[in-house]
Amino acid sequence: MTSILHAQGLVKDYPGVKAVDNVELTIEQGVCFGLLGPNGA
């Protein structure tokens, strides 16, 4: 399959919370992808 999105080294934090740390992600064409946090958001 063909990759339509590739990201690496993603980091996101909020005051006092590291939400995402060094994430690598590849999404292939035709794939349905979802990402949920611990509270369902």
mmCIF entry with sequence, helices, sheets and N, C-alpha, C, O atoms, coordinates in Angstrom:
data_MODEL
# 
_entry.id   MODEL 
# 
_entity.id                         1 
_entity.type                       polymer 
_entity.pdbx_number_of_molecules   1 
# 
_entity_poly.entity_id                      1 
_entity_poly.type                           'polypeptide(L)' 
_entity_poly.nstd_linkage                   no 
_entity_poly.nstd_monomer                   no 
_entity_poly.pdbx_seq_one_letter_code       MTSILHAQGLVKDYPGVKAVDNVELTIEQGVCFGLLGPNGA 
_entity_poly.pdbx_seq_one_letter_code_can   MTSILHAQGLVKDYPGVKAVDNVELTIEQGVCFGLLGPNGA 
_entity_poly.pdbx_strand_id                 A 
# 
loop_
_entity_poly_seq.entity_id 
_entity_poly_seq.num 
_entity_poly_seq.mon_id 
_entity_poly_seq.hetero 
1 1  MET n 
1 2  THR n 
1 3  SER n 
1 4  ILE n 
1 5  LEU n 
1 6  HIS n 
1 7  ALA n 
1 8  GLN n 
1 9  GLY n 
1 10 LEU n 
1 11 VAL n 
1 12 LYS n 
1 13 ASP n 
1 14 TYR n 
1 15 PRO n 
1 16 GLY n 
1 17 VAL n 
1 18 LYS n 
1 19 ALA n 
1 20 VAL n 
1 21 ASP n 
1 22 ASN n 
1 23 VAL n 
1 24 GLU n 
1 25 LEU n 
1 26 THR n 
1 27 ILE n 
1 28 GLU n 
1 29 GLN n 
1 30 GLY n 
1 31 VAL n 
1 32 CYS n 
1 33 PHE n 
1 34 GLY n 
1 35 LEU n 
1 36 LEU n 
1 37 GLY n 
1 38 PRO n 
1 39 ASN n 
1 40 GLY n 
1 41 ALA n 
# 
_struct_asym.id          A 
_struct_asym.entity_id   1 
# 
_struct_sheet.id               AA1 
_struct_sheet.type             ? 
_struct_sheet.number_strands   2 
_struct_sheet.details          ? 
# 
_struct_sheet_order.sheet_id     AA1 
_struct_sheet_order.range_id_1   1 
_struct_sheet_order.range_id_2   2 
_struct_sheet_order.offset       ? 
_struct_sheet_order.sense        anti-parallel 
# 
loop_
_struct_sheet_range.sheet_id 
_struct_sheet_range.id 
_struct_sheet_range.beg_label_comp_id 
_struct_sheet_range.beg_label_asym_id 
_struct_sheet_range.beg_label_seq_id 
_struct_sheet_range.pdbx_beg_PDB_ins_code 
_struct_sheet_range.end_label_comp_id 
_struct_sheet_range.end_label_asym_id 
_struct_sheet_range.end_label_seq_id 
_struct_sheet_range.pdbx_end_PDB_ins_code 
_struct_sheet_range.beg_auth_comp_id 
_struct_sheet_range.beg_auth_asym_id 
_struct_sheet_range.beg_auth_seq_id 
_struct_sheet_range.end_auth_comp_id 
_struct_sheet_range.end_auth_asym_id 
_struct_sheet_range.end_auth_seq_id 
AA1 1 SER A 3  ? TYR A 14 ? SER A 3  TYR A 14 
AA1 2 VAL A 17 ? GLU A 28 ? VAL A 17 GLU A 28 
# 
loop_
_atom_site.group_PDB 
_atom_site.id 
_atom_site.type_symbol 
_atom_site.label_atom_id 
_atom_site.label_alt_id 
_atom_site.label_comp_id 
_atom_site.label_asym_id 
_atom_site.label_entity_id 
_atom_site.label_seq_id 
_atom_site.pdbx_PDB_ins_code 
_atom_site.Cartn_x 
_atom_site.Cartn_y 
_atom_site.Cartn_z 
_atom_site.occupancy 
_atom_site.B_iso_or_equiv 
_atom_site.pdbx_formal_charge 
_atom_site.auth_seq_id 
_atom_site.auth_comp_id 
_atom_site.auth_asym_id 
_atom_site.auth_atom_id 
_atom_site.pdbx_PDB_model_num 
ATOM 1   N N  . MET A 1 1  ? 0.834   -1.195 0.000  1.00 0.00 ? 1  MET A N  1 
ATOM 2   C CA . MET A 1 1  ? 0.000   0.000  0.000  1.00 0.00 ? 1  MET A CA 1 
ATOM 3   C C  . MET A 1 1  ? 0.873   1.252  0.000  1.00 0.00 ? 1  MET A C  1 
ATOM 4   O O  . MET A 1 1  ? 2.072   1.204  0.275  1.00 0.00 ? 1  MET A O  1 
ATOM 5   N N  . THR A 1 2  ? 0.236   2.360  -0.315 1.00 0.00 ? 2  THR A N  1 
ATOM 6   C CA . THR A 1 2  ? 0.913   3.645  -0.361 1.00 0.00 ? 2  THR A CA 1 
ATOM 7   C C  . THR A 1 2  ? 0.665   4.408  0.938  1.00 0.00 ? 2  THR A C  1 
ATOM 8   O O  . THR A 1 2  ? -0.474  4.517  1.393  1.00 0.00 ? 2  THR A O  1 
ATOM 9   N N  . SER A 1 3  ? 1.725   4.930  1.528  1.00 0.00 ? 3  SER A N  1 
ATOM 10  C CA . SER A 1 3  ? 1.580   5.766  2.723  1.00 0.00 ? 3  SER A CA 1 
ATOM 11  C C  . SER A 1 3  ? 1.040   7.127  2.321  1.00 0.00 ? 3  SER A C  1 
ATOM 12  O O  . SER A 1 3  ? 1.557   7.756  1.398  1.00 0.00 ? 3  SER A O  1 
ATOM 13  N N  . ILE A 1 4  ? -0.004  7.585  3.014  1.00 0.00 ? 4  ILE A N  1 
ATOM 14  C CA . ILE A 1 4  ? -0.521  8.923  2.755  1.00 0.00 ? 4  ILE A CA 1 
ATOM 15  C C  . ILE A 1 4  ? -0.120  9.894  3.863  1.00 0.00 ? 4  ILE A C  1 
ATOM 16  O O  . ILE A 1 4  ? -0.233  11.111 3.709  1.00 0.00 ? 4  ILE A O  1 
ATOM 17  N N  . LEU A 1 5  ? 0.351   9.337  4.987  1.00 0.00 ? 5  LEU A N  1 
ATOM 18  C CA . LEU A 1 5  ? 0.820   10.173 6.085  1.00 0.00 ? 5  LEU A CA 1 
ATOM 19  C C  . LEU A 1 5  ? 1.901   9.426  6.841  1.00 0.00 ? 5  LEU A C  1 
ATOM 20  O O  . LEU A 1 5  ? 1.727   8.264  7.208  1.00 0.00 ? 5  LEU A O  1 
ATOM 21  N N  . HIS A 1 6  ? 3.023   10.105 7.073  1.00 0.00 ? 6  HIS A N  1 
ATOM 22  C CA . HIS A 1 6  ? 4.073   9.548  7.927  1.00 0.00 ? 6  HIS A CA 1 
ATOM 23  C C  . HIS A 1 6  ? 4.582   10.686 8.798  1.00 0.00 ? 6  HIS A C  1 
ATOM 24  O O  . HIS A 1 6  ? 4.971   11.741 8.298  1.00 0.00 ? 6  HIS A O  1 
ATOM 25  N N  . ALA A 1 7  ? 4.574   10.460 10.097 1.00 0.00 ? 7  ALA A N  1 
ATOM 26  C CA . ALA A 1 7  ? 5.062   11.453 11.050 1.00 0.00 ? 7  ALA A CA 1 
ATOM 27  C C  . ALA A 1 7  ? 5.939   10.738 12.062 1.00 0.00 ? 7  ALA A C  1 
ATOM 28  O O  . ALA A 1 7  ? 5.678   9.591  12.423 1.00 0.00 ? 7  ALA A O  1 
ATOM 29  N N  . GLN A 1 8  ? 6.979   11.420 12.519 1.00 0.00 ? 8  GLN A N  1 
ATOM 30  C CA . GLN A 1 8  ? 7.829   10.824 13.555 1.00 0.00 ? 8  GLN A CA 1 
ATOM 31  C C  . GLN A 1 8  ? 8.301   11.904 14.513 1.00 0.00 ? 8  GLN A C  1 
ATOM 32  O O  . GLN A 1 8  ? 8.454   13.068 14.144 1.00 0.00 ? 8  GLN A O  1 
ATOM 33  N N  . GLY A 1 9  ? 8.523   11.494 15.737 1.00 0.00 ? 9  GLY A N  1 
ATOM 34  C CA . GLY A 1 9  ? 8.990   12.408 16.767 1.00 0.00 ? 9  GLY A CA 1 
ATOM 35  C C  . GLY A 1 9  ? 7.929   13.382 17.271 1.00 0.00 ? 9  GLY A C  1 
ATOM 36  O O  . GLY A 1 9  ? 8.263   14.464 17.752 1.00 0.00 ? 9  GLY A O  1 
ATOM 37  N N  . LEU A 1 10 ? 6.659   13.010 17.166 1.00 0.00 ? 10 LEU A N  1 
ATOM 38  C CA . LEU A 1 10 ? 5.592   13.906 17.621 1.00 0.00 ? 10 LEU A CA 1 
ATOM 39  C C  . LEU A 1 10 ? 5.574   13.998 19.144 1.00 0.00 ? 10 LEU A C  1 
ATOM 40  O O  . LEU A 1 10 ? 5.662   12.989 19.845 1.00 0.00 ? 10 LEU A O  1 
ATOM 41  N N  . VAL A 1 11 ? 5.458   15.222 19.636 1.00 0.00 ? 11 VAL A N  1 
ATOM 42  C CA . VAL A 1 11 ? 5.408   15.480 21.075 1.00 0.00 ? 11 VAL A CA 1 
ATOM 43  C C  . VAL A 1 11 ? 4.329   16.527 21.330 1.00 0.00 ? 11 VAL A C  1 
ATOM 44  O O  . VAL A 1 11 ? 4.247   17.526 20.615 1.00 0.00 ? 11 VAL A O  1 
ATOM 45  N N  . LYS A 1 12 ? 3.511   16.299 22.340 1.00 0.00 ? 12 LYS A N  1 
ATOM 46  C CA . LYS A 1 12 ? 2.512   17.294 22.751 1.00 0.00 ? 12 LYS A CA 1 
ATOM 47  C C  . LYS A 1 12 ? 2.388   17.239 24.260 1.00 0.00 ? 12 LYS A C  1 
ATOM 48  O O  . LYS A 1 12 ? 2.173   16.176 24.843 1.00 0.00 ? 12 LYS A O  1 
ATOM 49  N N  . ASP A 1 13 ? 2.528   18.399 24.885 1.00 0.00 ? 13 ASP A N  1 
ATOM 50  C CA . ASP A 1 13 ? 2.329   18.433 26.325 1.00 0.00 ? 13 ASP A CA 1 
ATOM 51  C C  . ASP A 1 13 ? 1.510   19.657 26.711 1.00 0.00 ? 13 ASP A C  1 
ATOM 52  O O  . ASP A 1 13 ? 1.417   20.643 25.980 1.00 0.00 ? 13 ASP A O  1 
ATOM 53  N N  . TYR A 1 14 ? 0.929   19.543 27.883 1.00 0.00 ? 14 TYR A N  1 
ATOM 54  C CA . TYR A 1 14 ? 0.155   20.604 28.500 1.00 0.00 ? 14 TYR A CA 1 
ATOM 55  C C  . TYR A 1 14 ? 0.791   20.838 29.865 1.00 0.00 ? 14 TYR A C  1 
ATOM 56  O O  . TYR A 1 14 ? 1.560   19.992 30.323 1.00 0.00 ? 14 TYR A O  1 
ATOM 57  N N  . PRO A 1 15 ? 0.503   21.936 30.522 1.00 0.00 ? 15 PRO A N  1 
ATOM 58  C CA . PRO A 1 15 ? 1.110   22.163 31.835 1.00 0.00 ? 15 PRO A CA 1 
ATOM 59  C C  . PRO A 1 15 ? 0.891   20.971 32.779 1.00 0.00 ? 15 PRO A C  1 
ATOM 60  O O  . PRO A 1 15 ? -0.237  20.684 33.180 1.00 0.00 ? 15 PRO A O  1 
ATOM 61  N N  . GLY A 1 16 ? 1.966   20.297 33.119 1.00 0.00 ? 16 GLY A N  1 
ATOM 62  C CA . GLY A 1 16 ? 1.914   19.168 34.043 1.00 0.00 ? 16 GLY A CA 1 
ATOM 63  C C  . GLY A 1 16 ? 1.556   17.833 33.425 1.00 0.00 ? 16 GLY A C  1 
ATOM 64  O O  . GLY A 1 16 ? 1.516   16.830 34.137 1.00 0.00 ? 16 GLY A O  1 
ATOM 65  N N  . VAL A 1 17 ? 1.291   17.778 32.109 1.00 0.00 ? 17 VAL A N  1 
ATOM 66  C CA . VAL A 1 17 ? 0.877   16.526 31.468 1.00 0.00 ? 17 VAL A CA 1 
ATOM 67  C C  . VAL A 1 17 ? 1.592   16.367 30.135 1.00 0.00 ? 17 VAL A C  1 
ATOM 68  O O  . VAL A 1 17 ? 1.531   17.253 29.283 1.00 0.00 ? 17 VAL A O  1 
ATOM 69  N N  . LYS A 1 18 ? 2.268   15.239 29.957 1.00 0.00 ? 18 LYS A N  1 
ATOM 70  C CA . LYS A 1 18 ? 2.831   14.920 28.644 1.00 0.00 ? 18 LYS A CA 1 
ATOM 71  C C  . LYS A 1 18 ? 1.835   14.007 27.947 1.00 0.00 ? 18 LYS A C  1 
ATOM 72  O O  . LYS A 1 18 ? 1.725   12.831 28.292 1.00 0.00 ? 18 LYS A O  1 
ATOM 73  N N  . ALA A 1 19 ? 1.107   14.540 26.967 1.00 0.00 ? 19 ALA A N  1 
ATOM 74  C CA . ALA A 1 19 ? 0.039   13.802 26.299 1.00 0.00 ? 19 ALA A CA 1 
ATOM 75  C C  . ALA A 1 19 ? 0.591   12.821 25.270 1.00 0.00 ? 19 ALA A C  1 
ATOM 76  O O  . ALA A 1 19 ? 0.084   11.706 25.151 1.00 0.00 ? 19 ALA A O  1 
ATOM 77  N N  . VAL A 1 20 ? 1.617   13.218 24.528 1.00 0.00 ? 20 VAL A N  1 
ATOM 78  C CA . VAL A 1 20 ? 2.218   12.399 23.474 1.00 0.00 ? 20 VAL A CA 1 
ATOM 79  C C  . VAL A 1 20 ? 3.718   12.601 23.553 1.00 0.00 ? 20 VAL A C  1 
ATOM 80  O O  . VAL A 1 20 ? 4.189   13.732 23.674 1.00 0.00 ? 20 VAL A O  1 
ATOM 81  N N  . ASP A 1 21 ? 4.474   11.509 23.485 1.00 0.00 ? 21 ASP A N  1 
ATOM 82  C CA . ASP A 1 21 ? 5.931   11.617 23.596 1.00 0.00 ? 21 ASP A CA 1 
ATOM 83  C C  . ASP A 1 21 ? 6.614   10.743 22.556 1.00 0.00 ? 21 ASP A C  1 
ATOM 84  O O  . ASP A 1 21 ? 6.603   9.517  22.663 1.00 0.00 ? 21 ASP A O  1 
ATOM 85  N N  . ASN A 1 22 ? 7.208   11.372 21.555 1.00 0.00 ? 22 ASN A N  1 
ATOM 86  C CA . ASN A 1 22 ? 8.020   10.701 20.541 1.00 0.00 ? 22 ASN A CA 1 
ATOM 87  C C  . ASN A 1 22 ? 7.242   9.617  19.782 1.00 0.00 ? 22 ASN A C  1 
ATOM 88  O O  . ASN A 1 22 ? 7.707   8.483  19.665 1.00 0.00 ? 22 ASN A O  1 
ATOM 89  N N  . VAL A 1 23 ? 6.079   9.966  19.279 1.00 0.00 ? 23 VAL A N  1 
ATOM 90  C CA . VAL A 1 23 ? 5.227   9.031  18.544 1.00 0.00 ? 23 VAL A CA 1 
ATOM 91  C C  . VAL A 1 23 ? 5.641   8.987  17.077 1.00 0.00 ? 23 VAL A C  1 
ATOM 92  O O  . VAL A 1 23 ? 5.902   10.021 16.462 1.00 0.00 ? 23 VAL A O  1 
ATOM 93  N N  . GLU A 1 24 ? 5.697   7.778  16.529 1.00 0.00 ? 24 GLU A N  1 
ATOM 94  C CA . GLU A 1 24 ? 5.894   7.591  15.091 1.00 0.00 ? 24 GLU A CA 1 
ATOM 95  C C  . GLU A 1 24 ? 4.628   6.956  14.537 1.00 0.00 ? 24 GLU A C  1 
ATOM 96  O O  . GLU A 1 24 ? 4.101   6.004  15.111 1.00 0.00 ? 24 GLU A O  1 
ATOM 97  N N  . LEU A 1 25 ? 4.142   7.486  13.417 1.00 0.00 ? 25 LEU A N  1 
ATOM 98  C CA . LEU A 1 25 ? 2.852   7.082  12.880 1.00 0.00 ? 25 LEU A CA 1 
ATOM 99  C C  . LEU A 1 25 ? 2.915   7.046  11.360 1.00 0.00 ? 25 LEU A C  1 
ATOM 100 O O  . LEU A 1 25 ? 3.358   8.005  10.727 1.00 0.00 ? 25 LEU A O  1 
ATOM 101 N N  . THR A 1 26 ? 2.469   5.935  10.777 1.00 0.00 ? 26 THR A N  1 
ATOM 102 C CA . THR A 1 26 ? 2.324   5.820  9.330  1.00 0.00 ? 26 THR A CA 1 
ATOM 103 C C  . THR A 1 26 ? 0.913   5.335  9.035  1.00 0.00 ? 26 THR A C  1 
ATOM 104 O O  . THR A 1 26 ? 0.466   4.330  9.587  1.00 0.00 ? 26 THR A O  1 
ATOM 105 N N  . ILE A 1 27 ? 0.218   6.050  8.169  1.00 0.00 ? 27 ILE A N  1 
ATOM 106 C CA . ILE A 1 27 ? -1.137  5.670  7.767  1.00 0.00 ? 27 ILE A CA 1 
ATOM 107 C C  . ILE A 1 27 ? -1.118  5.365  6.278  1.00 0.00 ? 27 ILE A C  1 
ATOM 108 O O  . ILE A 1 27 ? -0.651  6.166  5.468  1.00 0.00 ? 27 ILE A O  1 
ATOM 109 N N  . GLU A 1 28 ? -1.631  4.201  5.938  1.00 0.00 ? 28 GLU A N  1 
ATOM 110 C CA . GLU A 1 28 ? -1.660  3.750  4.548  1.00 0.00 ? 28 GLU A CA 1 
ATOM 111 C C  . GLU A 1 28 ? -2.949  4.195  3.867  1.00 0.00 ? 28 GLU A C  1 
ATOM 112 O O  . GLU A 1 28 ? -3.975  4.389  4.520  1.00 0.00 ? 28 GLU A O  1 
ATOM 113 N N  . GLN A 1 29 ? -2.884  4.355  2.555  1.00 0.00 ? 29 GLN A N  1 
ATOM 114 C CA . GLN A 1 29 ? -4.055  4.722  1.765  1.00 0.00 ? 29 GLN A CA 1 
ATOM 115 C C  . GLN A 1 29 ? -5.164  3.689  1.953  1.00 0.00 ? 29 GLN A C  1 
ATOM 116 O O  . GLN A 1 29 ? -4.906  2.486  1.925  1.00 0.00 ? 29 GLN A O  1 
ATOM 117 N N  . GLY A 1 30 ? -6.389  4.153  2.144  1.00 0.00 ? 30 GLY A N  1 
ATOM 118 C CA . GLY A 1 30 ? -7.540  3.271  2.282  1.00 0.00 ? 30 GLY A CA 1 
ATOM 119 C C  . GLY A 1 30 ? -7.800  2.780  3.694  1.00 0.00 ? 30 GLY A C  1 
ATOM 120 O O  . GLY A 1 30 ? -8.741  2.017  3.913  1.00 0.00 ? 30 GLY A O  1 
ATOM 121 N N  . VAL A 1 31 ? -6.989  3.197  4.658  1.00 0.00 ? 31 VAL A N  1 
ATOM 122 C CA . VAL A 1 31 ? -7.138  2.758  6.043  1.00 0.00 ? 31 VAL A CA 1 
ATOM 123 C C  . VAL A 1 31 ? -7.899  3.829  6.826  1.00 0.00 ? 31 VAL A C  1 
ATOM 124 O O  . VAL A 1 31 ? -7.635  5.022  6.681  1.00 0.00 ? 31 VAL A O  1 
ATOM 125 N N  . CYS A 1 32 ? -8.835  3.394  7.646  1.00 0.00 ? 32 CYS A N  1 
ATOM 126 C CA . CYS A 1 32 ? -9.549  4.292  8.544  1.00 0.00 ? 32 CYS A CA 1 
ATOM 127 C C  . CYS A 1 32 ? -8.825  4.247  9.892  1.00 0.00 ? 32 CYS A C  1 
ATOM 128 O O  . CYS A 1 32 ? -8.639  3.167  10.453 1.00 0.00 ? 32 CYS A O  1 
ATOM 129 N N  . PHE A 1 33 ? -8.415  5.404  10.417 1.00 0.00 ? 33 PHE A N  1 
ATOM 130 C CA . PHE A 1 33 ? -7.593  5.458  11.616 1.00 0.00 ? 33 PHE A CA 1 
ATOM 131 C C  . PHE A 1 33 ? -8.220  6.398  12.629 1.00 0.00 ? 33 PHE A C  1 
ATOM 132 O O  . PHE A 1 33 ? -8.700  7.473  12.270 1.00 0.00 ? 33 PHE A O  1 
ATOM 133 N N  . GLY A 1 34 ? -8.218  6.001  13.882 1.00 0.00 ? 34 GLY A N  1 
ATOM 134 C CA . GLY A 1 34 ? -8.690  6.860  14.958 1.00 0.00 ? 34 GLY A CA 1 
ATOM 135 C C  . GLY A 1 34 ? -7.759  6.746  16.151 1.00 0.00 ? 34 GLY A C  1 
ATOM 136 O O  . GLY A 1 34 ? -7.154  5.697  16.374 1.00 0.00 ? 34 GLY A O  1 
ATOM 137 N N  . LEU A 1 35 ? -7.644  7.805  16.908 1.00 0.00 ? 35 LEU A N  1 
ATOM 138 C CA . LEU A 1 35 ? -6.794  7.823  18.097 1.00 0.00 ? 35 LEU A CA 1 
ATOM 139 C C  . LEU A 1 35 ? -7.626  8.372  19.247 1.00 0.00 ? 35 LEU A C  1 
ATOM 140 O O  . LEU A 1 35 ? -8.129  9.493  19.182 1.00 0.00 ? 35 LEU A O  1 
ATOM 141 N N  . LEU A 1 36 ? -7.767  7.574  20.303 1.00 0.00 ? 36 LEU A N  1 
ATOM 142 C CA . LEU A 1 36 ? -8.552  7.976  21.467 1.00 0.00 ? 36 LEU A CA 1 
ATOM 143 C C  . LEU A 1 36 ? -7.667  8.066  22.697 1.00 0.00 ? 36 LEU A C  1 
ATOM 144 O O  . LEU A 1 36 ? -6.775  7.241  22.897 1.00 0.00 ? 36 LEU A O  1 
ATOM 145 N N  . GLY A 1 37 ? -7.917  9.059  23.504 1.00 0.00 ? 37 GLY A N  1 
ATOM 146 C CA . GLY A 1 37 ? -7.218  9.190  24.768 1.00 0.00 ? 37 GLY A CA 1 
ATOM 147 C C  . GLY A 1 37 ? -7.940  8.426  25.861 1.00 0.00 ? 37 GLY A C  1 
ATOM 148 O O  . GLY A 1 37 ? -8.986  7.828  25.608 1.00 0.00 ? 37 GLY A O  1 
ATOM 149 N N  . PRO A 1 38 ? -7.396  8.435  27.079 1.00 0.00 ? 38 PRO A N  1 
ATOM 150 C CA . PRO A 1 38 ? -7.981  7.672  28.171 1.00 0.00 ? 38 PRO A CA 1 
ATOM 151 C C  . PRO A 1 38 ? -9.405  8.109  28.540 1.00 0.00 ? 38 PRO A C  1 
ATOM 152 O O  . PRO A 1 38 ? -10.170 7.323  29.097 1.00 0.00 ? 38 PRO A O  1 
ATOM 153 N N  . ASN A 1 39 ? -9.756  9.359  28.228 1.00 0.00 ? 39 ASN A N  1 
ATOM 154 C CA . ASN A 1 39 ? -11.115 9.815  28.534 1.00 0.00 ? 39 ASN A CA 1 
ATOM 155 C C  . ASN A 1 39 ? -12.038 9.727  27.317 1.00 0.00 ? 39 ASN A C  1 
ATOM 156 O O  . ASN A 1 39 ? -13.170 10.208 27.359 1.00 0.00 ? 39 ASN A O  1 
ATOM 157 N N  . GLY A 1 40 ? -11.558 9.118  26.241 1.00 0.00 ? 40 GLY A N  1 
ATOM 158 C CA . GLY A 1 40 ? -12.378 8.935  25.046 1.00 0.00 ? 40 GLY A CA 1 
ATOM 159 C C  . GLY A 1 40 ? -12.347 10.100 24.077 1.00 0.00 ? 40 GLY A C  1 
ATOM 160 O O  . GLY A 1 40 ? -12.998 10.054 23.032 1.00 0.00 ? 40 GLY A O  1 
ATOM 161 N N  . ALA A 1 41 ? -11.607 11.138 24.405 1.00 0.00 ? 41 ALA A N  1 
ATOM 162 C CA . ALA A 1 41 ? -11.526 12.307 23.517 1.00 0.00 ? 41 ALA A CA 1 
ATOM 163 C C  . ALA A 1 41 ? -10.526 12.077 22.402 1.00 0.00 ? 41 ALA A C  1 
ATOM 164 O O  . ALA A 1 41 ? -10.327 12.954 21.561 1.00 0.00 ? 41 ALA A O  1 
# 
